[in-house]
């Protein structure tokens, strides 16, 4: 998403020692209403998709709501207001919402006394809280802007819980982290390596909350400073299509060995001169590289992936279309085989609604997906919107981590949710953690499935077969039989359908290896009366690689095989196969990795 700053004024009612944007006075010719609006219109006309209204402190202007309304009239750009909120009361909050602000981003350099000391404005913390109360009452969406500076450094990771305790668990949508490299008081500046440690702790604090974590472009941190950079894939905005070299920034010697060298700008020279060259670990594994970068502008990818249509075989033997709408892209898990760019920002909610309406009008079924859709603040409303328009039951594709809250489950049920398609990739936390990269979430998924079934929401449990978990399939069958006998159990085979999926045997195992685990699971499932579904889907293994007798392929409807050879390819053995018309084929990446010798012609 292309963002542009609209500076309304430089004056501020606070005096943060690390802020280099504040000025004691303003050039009246620059802050005049007509001049600000003219700049805003020029930004929108030039293609800006997000306008960040900032300062100084914009709310010191009495005409701020008029400026925001003028930006709204200029086009469809998303409007974000950055403010300390200390002078916002109920009437102003209502005026800002009515003017068309999409998000208000609250400056939050600390909590309580730390906030007052950081802003050098005694008593201003109480004013900030009062402003947040007014904005929430006006139903304005909120983010936090958190600077990583010396004052209050150890309190940063506590901000999400403190905000939730004061305003409720759903009050906050995102945290934008800033790491300044220049400041009026250099003592406030933090070394990049230390900043990375603080951000990683903050990331752990929000990992299972419905709060996105982003790092502001231009922050003095790089992925190579983090212990687990892959877990911060949603926080960075790195695109290999952008020129990474910027004036005032420098690559390190270690960058020559880094796979992100052509997407990362390096570190600010001022930071390197002040703190010295930090110890870094160049990104050398392809999975991390894939998780952190795109080959094209992120906005284009987000638009293209917003809605995808796939063929689906129905129980009556016919095929239909399922339209998958990605309400957002970020996720609170990090499955190694995931093909979704979780670092993308969600499309505006109006675009998501339009995609849902288009999907419903096209017939077939509608599935709301992600990333992890339960992270979307408007999910219940989106489900209700889809239910009102779809002729088929609406499906939610989720890991159910956030559905360990019974109130959320009831809200989705009451909105008319027809099916929860829940990802569960192991029978225990040990296996699940290896697959999802999100320790602590397995038990929450289990509780979420419990709650969905208890509330009367139909559940399909989806187990994606990959190198790390196919041996655990029989144990998972037993878990489903004992704990959720009324749930449907569905299998998928990892699909390397985008560049994000690693090309290795640990992620993409041989069909013959998986077939042995599958045969053992089917034998157990027959004993426990668990029906295994999904073996005839686009996400399944080729029919000839399944254990003999597992599936009556002759009764299947013909597969609507995509003509695009980038999606599926055929082996020479497929030419004389009796099941050719009913089989989807082989993903090209599998063929490149393992070849096609396992495929045989069925008779």
N, C-alpha and C positions, 0 to 999 in steps of 0.2 A: 504494500500500500504506500503510495507516494504521500508523504507528509510535508506540510509547510507550516512555519511559525508565523503568527500574526501578532506582533508586539504592539500592544495598545498604549503603553506608557512605561516609563522606567522607574517611576516613584514607587515606594513600597512602605507599608506601615510597620515592617519588621527590618531587622538589620543583621541577618545571618552572616557570620564571619567568613563563611565559605562561598557566598554568593557573589558572582561577578556580573550579574545582570542588573542589579539595582543601581539607580542614580538618584542624587538628591533633587534634581529638577529635570524638567522635560523641555524639549524643543516644541513649542506650541504648534509650529507648522506641521510637524510630524504626527502629533497626537490629535489634531483637529478631526472631528467626526468624518468629514468628507474625505480627508486624506487616508484615514484608516480603512474606510469602506472601499475606497478606490484600490488600495493595496489588496484587500480581501478579494474583490472581484477579479483582479488580475491573477491572483493565485488560483482561483477556481477555473478561470478561463484557460490557464496554462496546463490544466490537467490534475491539479491537486485533489486527492481523494479524502484527505483529512486535513483540517485546519485546526492548529493548536493555538488557541487564543491565550496569550501569556503576557508577562511583564518582566519587571516590577510586579505590582499587584493590580490586576485588571479591575477588581471590584471597587477600587478607589474612584472609578469613573461612574458617574450617575447615569450615563447613557450606554452602559455596557449591554443591557438587554436590547437596545435599538441596534447596536453593532452586530450582535449575534443574529438578530432577525434579518439584518441586511445580508449577512453571510449566507443564511438559510435561503433567502430569495435568489441569491446569485447562482445556486446550483445544488447538487445532491451531495456535496462533500460532508463527511462526518465532522462534527464540531466538538472539540474537546476544550474545556476551559480549565486552565491551571490557576489555582488560587490557594491562599491559606485559609479561606473561609471565615476569617475572624469578623468580617463586617457583613456577613450574610445573615439575614433574618428571614422569617416566614414569607413576607411579601416579596422580597428579592428572589428568594428561591423559586417561588411560583412564577415570577416574571421571567426568570432565566429559562425555566422549563417551557413556558408558553412561547418564548422567543425561538426555541428550537434547539437548545443545547442537547447534545447526545450523551456526553459524559462530563462529569466534573472530577478533575484530578486534584486531590488535596495534598498540599505540601505538608509532609509529616517527618520532621527531622528528629523526632523523639517523642517521648510520652511523659506527661506530667511535668515535673521540674526540669527534666532534660530538655523538653520542648521549649520552655521559657528561657532557659540558659542559652540554647542554640540560637533562638531568634532574637535574643537580647531585648525582649519585649515582655516584661513581667505581667503575668495574668493573661497572656494571649492564648494559652492552651485552653482555658475555659471558653474563650470566644470561639476557638476552632471547633470544640465539641458542640457548642450551641449551633454553629453554622452547619455542621454535619447533620445534626438533628433536623434542622429546617429543610435541608436538601432531601433527606430521606422521606420526610413528611410530604414533600412535593413530588415524590416518586422519581427522583433524579438518580441516574446510575453513577456509582462512585468508584474511583480508583485512588490509590495513594502514590505519591511521588516521594521516594525515600532516598536521601543522599547518604552515601557511605563516607562519613567523615569522622574525625577523631572523637568529637564530642558525642557520647551516646553509642559508641561503636558496639559495645557488648549487649545493647538493648534491642538491636535491629531485629533479631530473630523472634523477639517477643511481641513485636507490633501486631502481627496477624491475630494472635490469641487475645491480646488486649482490646483490639478493635472489635473482635467478635463478641467478647464479653460485654462491652459497652453498648454496641449497636445491633447485635444479633449476628448469627452465622452466615446469613445471606446478604449482608449489607454491602460487602466489598467484592468487586469483580476482579480487580487486578492490582498488582504492585509494579510500578516502574522504578527500577533502581538506577541511581545516578552515581557515577564515580568521577568527581571533578579532578582535573589535573592542574588547574590554576585557581587561585582564590585570593581575596584581599589579605587574609591571614593564612600564610602557608602552613602554619602549625595545624590547621584543620585537615590538611591533605593526608591521605592514607596511601601507603605503598600498594601497588597493584596486587602483589601476592597476598597481602593481608586482606585487601578488599575482596579478593576471590574467596578466601576462607569464610568471610562473613556472609557473602552471597550464597555460598554453598549451604551454610547453616540455615539461612532464610529459606532456601529452596526446600530443604528437608521439612521445615515448619509448615509450608503450604502444600506439600506434595499430595496430601489426600484431602485438601480443602478445595472448595469450588472457587479458587483464587488463582489467576494466571500470574506468572512471574516473568517480567520482561526486563531486559537490560537496555537502557537508552542508547541508541547509536551515538558513538562518540565517547562512550564511557572508557575510562583508562583500565580496562581489563580485556583479556583475550581468552579463548577457550583453553589454550595450552597452560594456563595458570591454575586450572581446576583439577582436582583429583579425579572427578567423574564427569568430564565435560558432556558426555552423551546424555546425562540426566538433565542438562540445561538446554537441550535442543530447542525447546520452545521459547527460550529467553533471548537467544541471539538472533540477529537479522543479518545473515551473511548470504550474499548472492554472487555466484561466479560470473554473472553477467555484468556486474558493476566493476568499475575500475577501483581496485583496493588501495592504490597508492595515493596518499593525500599529503599536502604540504603540512609540515609540522609533525608528521608521524614517521616512524621508522620501523622497519623489519629488523629482527635480531639475526645473528648468525645461525641460530637454531632453526630459523624459518625455512632455510633451504631444504631441510628434511621433512617439512610439514606438508601434509596433503591439503591444508587450507590456505597455503601461501598466496594463492591467486584469488582468494575471497576475503581475507582478513587484512585490515589496514596496518596491523602492528600496534605499537604503543606510542603515545604522545612523547615527543622529544623532551618536553618540559618535565614529564614524569620520570623519564629515564635519567635526566640530569639531576633531579632532586633525590631520587630513591636508589639510583643505580640500576644495573641490569638484573632483572629477577631470574630465578631459576625456573625454567619452563620445561614442559614435556611435549615435544612436537606431536601433532596428531598424525599417527602412522597407520592406524587401522581403518579400513575402508568403511566399516559400519558407522563409526563416529563421523567420518567425513560425510557420509550419506545423510546422517541425521542432522547435520549442522548447515548444509548448503543446498542451494538449488542451481540448476544450470540456466534458469531463465527467471525473469522477475517474479517474485512471490505472488503478486496480485493476479497475474495471469494464470498461474497454477491454481490458486484458490478459486477463481471463477470457473475454471475448467472442471475441477473436481467437485464442485458444489452439488451437482446431481449426476448420477450414473445409472444407466439402465442395464439390467442383466436378465438373462433368460432363467426361468425357474420351472422345474417340473412339478406338477400338482399331483396329489394322491389319485385323482381320477384318470391319470395317464396322459393328460394333455400338458402343454407348456403354456406359461403365461409370462408376463413381464413384471419384474419388481424394480421400482424406482427408488434408489437409495439417495437420500438427501443428507448431506453432511452439514449439520447445524453449526458445527465448529470443527476445529482440527486438533486442538491440543488435547492431551490425555494425562491422566494421573497414573498411568503405567507406561512402560517402555518396552513392549514386546519386540524381540529381536527380528521377528519375521514381518513386522507391520510395514505395509506399503504406503501408509498415509503420511504425508509431510506434517507432522504434529507441530512444527514451528510456525505454520501459517496462522495468520489471524483470521478469525471468523468473518464471513461476509456480513454486511449490515442486516439487521433482522428483517427489513423490508425485502431484501433479496432472497433471504431464506424462505420467507412466506410465499414469495412469488414462485420459487422453485417447488415448494410443496403444492401450491395450487396447480402448477403445470403438471406435476407428477400425477396428482389425483385426476386431473382432466384427461390424461392420457390412458386411463384404465389400468388394469393390473393392480398391484398393491404398492403401498408407500411404506418405506422403512426410514426412520430417523436414526442417523448414525453420526459418527465422528471420525477421528478422535473419540472422546468420551462425551456423549451428548448430555449426560447428567450434570456436566460442568456449566452448561448454558443456563443463565439466570432466568430465561423465559421458556424453559423446556415445557412446563405444564401447559402454558398458553399455546405453544407450537403443536403439542400433541392434540389439544382440543381443536385447533385450527385444522389440522390434518384429518381428524375424525369427522369433522363437519363436512369435509369435501370428498373423502375417499369412500368408494363403494365397498372396499374390502377392509378387513381389520388392519389397524395401523400397528406396525412393529417398531419396537425400540431396540436397537443394537447397543449393548452396554456391558461393562464389566461389573456392574451392580455394586461397586465399592461404596458409592454415596447413597445407595439404597439400603444401607443398614439402618437408615432413619425411617421408622414406620410412617411418619408424617409425609415424607416425600412419596413413599409408595402409595399411600391413600390418595394423595393429590393426583398422581398419574392414573390410578385406577378410576377415580371420579371423572377425570378428563376423557375417559373412554379408551384407554390403552388396550389394544387387542392381544398383544403378545410381547413378552420380554425375551429377547434373544441374547442370552447371557454367556459371555466368554469365561470359561473355566478351563485352564490348561494344565491342571495337575490335581492329583488326589490329596496333596498335602502342601504345606507352605514351602517346603524345601524345593520341590519340583517347580511349583508355580513361581517362586522367586527367581529361579534360574531363567524361566521363560519371559516373565513380565518385567524383570529388572526393578520391581517395586516391592521390597520387603514390607511385610505387615498388611498387605492388601488382600491376601488369600482369605483370611478369616472374615474380612469384611464382605467379600463376595459371597461367601457361604451364608453369612447372616442375611445378606440382601436377597439371595434366592429363597431362604426360609420365609422372609417377610413378604415377598411377592406372592408366593403360593398361599400363604396364610390369608392374604388380602383378596385372593380369588383371581389374581392375574395369571393367565397361562404362561408357562415358562418353557423355553427350549434352551437346553444347555449345549453350548458349542465348544468342542475340543479341537484345537488346531494341531494336527500331527506335524511334529518337527523333530529334529535330531535330539533335542534336549528332553523330550517328554514322551515319545511314542512307546517307550518301554513301560511307562506308567499308565497306559491306557486300560489294562485289565483292572488295576486298583481303582481307577476313576469310575469304571463301570460298576464296581461293587459299591462305591460311595453313593452313586446316583440311585442304585437299587435300594439301598438301606435308608437313605435320607430323603430322597425326592422321587418316590416311585411314580408319581403322577406327571413328572416332567418328561418332555421329549429329549432324547439324547442325540445330538447331531455331530457328525465328524466332518472336518475339513482337512485338506492337505495344504501345507504352506504354499502360497501363490506368489512367486517372484514377479509381480506384475508391474512394479516400478523400480527405478534405480535405487530406491531406499533399502531394498532387501539384500542382505549379504549373499554373495555367490560362494557359499562354502557348504561342505557336507554336514557341518554341525547344525546349520539352519535348514538345509534342504537335503534330507537323507535319501538314500536309494529306495525306490518303491519296494524292492525285494526285502529290504530290512524292515520296512514298516509293515509289510504284509505278514511277517511272522508275529509281530505284536498284535496286529489286527485279528489274525486267526485265533489267537489265545483269548482276545477280548470277546470275540463273537461266541466262542464256545461258552465262556462264562455268562455272557448276556443271555444266551438261550436258557441256561439253567436258572438265572435270576429273573427271567421274563422282562428283560430290558430291550426295547426295540431300538436298534441303531439306524438312524436316518442320515441323509446327506451323501450317501455313497454314489448317487446318480447326479450330483450337482456339478456346476462349473468348477467348484472348488474341491472336487474329489480327485482321486487317482484315476488313471485310465482304466476302463472296465476289465481289460485283459490282465491287469496286475493285481486285481482283487483275489482273495482266497476263493478257491472253487466252491460253488454252491452258495456263496454269500448273497448274491443278487441275481434275480431272474431278469437278465438284461433284455431278453426277447419281448418282455411285456412293457418295456419303456417306450415312451414317446420319442420320436426323432429329436435329436438335439439341434437347437438353432445355432449351429456353429458359426462364430464370427468369421467373416471373410478376411479380416485383418491378420496377416501372418505374424504380426508382432505379439498377438495374444496366444495363439495355439499353432503347433506344427504337427505334422504326421510322420510316422516311420514308414519305411518300405513295407513292413508287415501289415500296415493298415489297409493297403490297397485290396487285399483279398479277404479282409475280415468281415464276417457276417454282421458284426456290431458297429460297423463303421458309421452308419448314419445316426447311431444312438450315443456315440462317444464324442466327447469334446475334443480330445487330443491331448497333447503334451505342451506344457509351457516351454517356450524357447530356452529359457535359462536352465531348466532341468536338462534339456537335450545337450546344451553346451557343457554342463557340469558332469553328467553321467552317461551321456550317449543314449541311444535308443534300442540297445540290444535286448533289454528286458521285455519289450513289447512283442506279442505274438498275435497271430490271426485266430480269432474265435470262430468256431464252426457251428 
